[in-house]
Amino acid sequence: MTSQQRPDSSPTTDATSPKIKEALDARDALAAALTRAGVQLPAMDIRTPWVDDREGEARYALVHLGVCSAPVAHALATVIMNGIAR
């Protein structure tokens, strides 16, 4: 398997790429919404699974939510269910 085929699981900090900027904005918006709801995911970051060798930048970027404790998962589930109930 070549590096082009294998996902890169390391966080990316290059905010100049439009795809990465979009993911950073989405991460920040989600973090702000969760904070307002009283939930904090401690390990949110941005990942770029594959780099487009032709352009030297990410084809797309993902918001990685990371892991959380059971109480945080329950709080997140409650926020989601409350939103659905509206």
ChimeraX commands (.cxc) that place a marker at each C-alpha (Angstrom):
marker #1 position 0.00,0.00,0.00 radius 0.5
marker #1 position 1.47,3.38,-0.97 radius 0.5
marker #1 position 1.27,6.54,1.11 radius 0.5
marker #1 position -1.30,7.86,-1.36 radius 0.5
marker #1 position -3.62,4.93,-0.58 radius 0.5
marker #1 position -3.14,4.93,3.19 radius 0.5
marker #1 position -5.01,7.41,5.40 radius 0.5
marker #1 position -2.92,9.93,7.28 radius 0.5
marker #1 position -4.15,9.90,10.87 radius 0.5
marker #1 position -2.01,12.81,12.01 radius 0.5
marker #1 position -3.63,16.18,12.70 radius 0.5
marker #1 position -3.13,18.86,10.08 radius 0.5
marker #1 position -2.52,22.53,10.82 radius 0.5
marker #1 position -2.19,24.01,7.31 radius 0.5
marker #1 position -5.16,26.39,7.34 radius 0.5
marker #1 position -4.36,27.77,3.87 radius 0.5
marker #1 position -6.15,24.98,2.00 radius 0.5
marker #1 position -9.86,25.73,1.34 radius 0.5
marker #1 position -10.79,22.19,2.42 radius 0.5
marker #1 position -8.89,22.51,5.67 radius 0.5
marker #1 position -10.32,25.99,6.33 radius 0.5
marker #1 position -13.81,24.59,5.78 radius 0.5
marker #1 position -13.14,21.77,8.26 radius 0.5
marker #1 position -11.64,24.18,10.82 radius 0.5
marker #1 position -14.70,26.43,10.54 radius 0.5
marker #1 position -17.01,23.42,10.96 radius 0.5
marker #1 position -15.02,22.19,13.98 radius 0.5
marker #1 position -15.18,25.61,15.61 radius 0.5
marker #1 position -18.92,25.97,14.92 radius 0.5
marker #1 position -19.61,22.53,16.37 radius 0.5
marker #1 position -17.45,23.22,19.42 radius 0.5
marker #1 position -19.27,26.52,20.03 radius 0.5
marker #1 position -22.69,24.86,19.70 radius 0.5
marker #1 position -21.71,22.03,22.02 radius 0.5
marker #1 position -20.30,24.50,24.55 radius 0.5
marker #1 position -23.61,26.40,24.55 radius 0.5
marker #1 position -25.34,23.06,25.19 radius 0.5
marker #1 position -22.97,22.30,28.08 radius 0.5
marker #1 position -20.96,19.58,26.28 radius 0.5
marker #1 position -17.23,19.62,25.58 radius 0.5
marker #1 position -15.46,17.09,23.37 radius 0.5
marker #1 position -11.84,17.31,24.52 radius 0.5
marker #1 position -10.05,15.91,21.47 radius 0.5
marker #1 position -11.59,17.58,18.40 radius 0.5
marker #1 position -9.13,18.20,15.58 radius 0.5
marker #1 position -8.81,18.11,11.80 radius 0.5
marker #1 position -7.56,15.16,9.76 radius 0.5
marker #1 position -6.66,14.92,6.09 radius 0.5
marker #1 position -6.96,11.26,5.09 radius 0.5
marker #1 position -5.36,11.57,1.65 radius 0.5
marker #1 position -3.24,14.21,0.02 radius 0.5
marker #1 position -3.71,14.87,-3.67 radius 0.5
marker #1 position -0.19,14.46,-5.02 radius 0.5
marker #1 position -0.98,16.51,-8.12 radius 0.5
marker #1 position -1.97,19.62,-6.21 radius 0.5
marker #1 position 0.00,19.09,-3.02 radius 0.5
marker #1 position -3.02,19.69,-0.80 radius 0.5
marker #1 position -5.82,17.71,0.78 radius 0.5
marker #1 position -8.69,16.48,-1.38 radius 0.5
marker #1 position -10.86,16.93,1.68 radius 0.5
marker #1 position -10.52,17.29,5.44 radius 0.5
marker #1 position -12.44,15.63,8.24 radius 0.5
marker #1 position -13.50,16.94,11.62 radius 0.5
marker #1 position -12.22,14.28,14.00 radius 0.5
marker #1 position -14.37,14.26,17.13 radius 0.5
marker #1 position -11.98,12.09,19.12 radius 0.5
marker #1 position -12.91,10.04,22.15 radius 0.5
marker #1 position -14.93,11.10,25.16 radius 0.5
marker #1 position -15.93,9.77,28.54 radius 0.5
marker #1 position -19.23,7.98,29.13 radius 0.5
marker #1 position -20.74,11.03,30.92 radius 0.5
marker #1 position -19.87,13.26,27.96 radius 0.5
marker #1 position -21.38,10.72,25.54 radius 0.5
marker #1 position -24.58,10.69,27.64 radius 0.5
marker #1 position -24.66,14.50,27.68 radius 0.5
marker #1 position -24.23,14.59,23.92 radius 0.5
marker #1 position -27.02,12.04,23.45 radius 0.5
marker #1 position -29.30,14.12,25.69 radius 0.5
marker #1 position -28.60,17.29,23.67 radius 0.5
marker #1 position -29.36,15.44,20.43 radius 0.5
marker #1 position -32.55,13.90,21.78 radius 0.5
marker #1 position -33.70,17.29,23.11 radius 0.5
marker #1 position -33.14,18.76,19.66 radius 0.5
marker #1 position -35.12,15.96,18.02 radius 0.5
marker #1 position -38.00,16.43,20.47 radius 0.5
marker #1 position -38.54,20.05,19.40 radius 0.5
marker link #1:1,2 radius 0.2
marker link #1:2,3 radius 0.2
marker link #1:3,4 radius 0.2
marker link #1:4,5 radius 0.2
marker link #1:5,6 radius 0.2
marker link #1:6,7 radius 0.2
marker link #1:7,8 radius 0.2
marker link #1:8,9 radius 0.2
marker link #1:9,10 radius 0.2
marker link #1:10,11 radius 0.2
marker link #1:11,12 radius 0.2
marker link #1:12,13 radius 0.2
marker link #1:13,14 radius 0.2
marker link #1:14,15 radius 0.2
marker link #1:15,16 radius 0.2
marker link #1:16,17 radius 0.2
marker link #1:17,18 radius 0.2
marker link #1:18,19 radius 0.2
marker link #1:19,20 radius 0.2
marker link #1:20,21 radius 0.2
marker link #1:21,22 radius 0.2
marker link #1:22,23 radius 0.2
marker link #1:23,24 radius 0.2
marker link #1:24,25 radius 0.2
marker link #1:25,26 radius 0.2
marker link #1:26,27 radius 0.2
marker link #1:27,28 radius 0.2
marker link #1:28,29 radius 0.2
marker link #1:29,30 radius 0.2
marker link #1:30,31 radius 0.2
marker link #1:31,32 radius 0.2
marker link #1:32,33 radius 0.2
marker link #1:33,34 radius 0.2
marker link #1:34,35 radius 0.2
marker link #1:35,36 radius 0.2
marker link #1:36,37 radius 0.2
marker link #1:37,38 radius 0.2
marker link #1:38,39 radius 0.2
marker link #1:39,40 radius 0.2
marker link #1:40,41 radius 0.2
marker link #1:41,42 radius 0.2
marker link #1:42,43 radius 0.2
marker link #1:43,44 radius 0.2
marker link #1:44,45 radius 0.2
marker link #1:45,46 radius 0.2
marker link #1:46,47 radius 0.2
marker link #1:47,48 radius 0.2
marker link #1:48,49 radius 0.2
marker link #1:49,50 radius 0.2
marker link #1:50,51 radius 0.2
marker link #1:51,52 radius 0.2
marker link #1:52,53 radius 0.2
marker link #1:53,54 radius 0.2
marker link #1:54,55 radius 0.2
marker link #1:55,56 radius 0.2
marker link #1:56,57 radius 0.2
marker link #1:57,58 radius 0.2
marker link #1:58,59 radius 0.2
marker link #1:59,60 radius 0.2
marker link #1:60,61 radius 0.2
marker link #1:61,62 radius 0.2
marker link #1:62,63 radius 0.2
marker link #1:63,64 radius 0.2
marker link #1:64,65 radius 0.2
marker link #1:65,66 radius 0.2
marker link #1:66,67 radius 0.2
marker link #1:67,68 radius 0.2
marker link #1:68,69 radius 0.2
marker link #1:69,70 radius 0.2
marker link #1:70,71 radius 0.2
marker link #1:71,72 radius 0.2
marker link #1:72,73 radius 0.2
marker link #1:73,74 radius 0.2
marker link #1:74,75 radius 0.2
marker link #1:75,76 radius 0.2
marker link #1:76,77 radius 0.2
marker link #1:77,78 radius 0.2
marker link #1:78,79 radius 0.2
marker link #1:79,80 radius 0.2
marker link #1:80,81 radius 0.2
marker link #1:81,82 radius 0.2
marker link #1:82,83 radius 0.2
marker link #1:83,84 radius 0.2
marker link #1:84,85 radius 0.2
marker link #1:85,86 radius 0.2
view
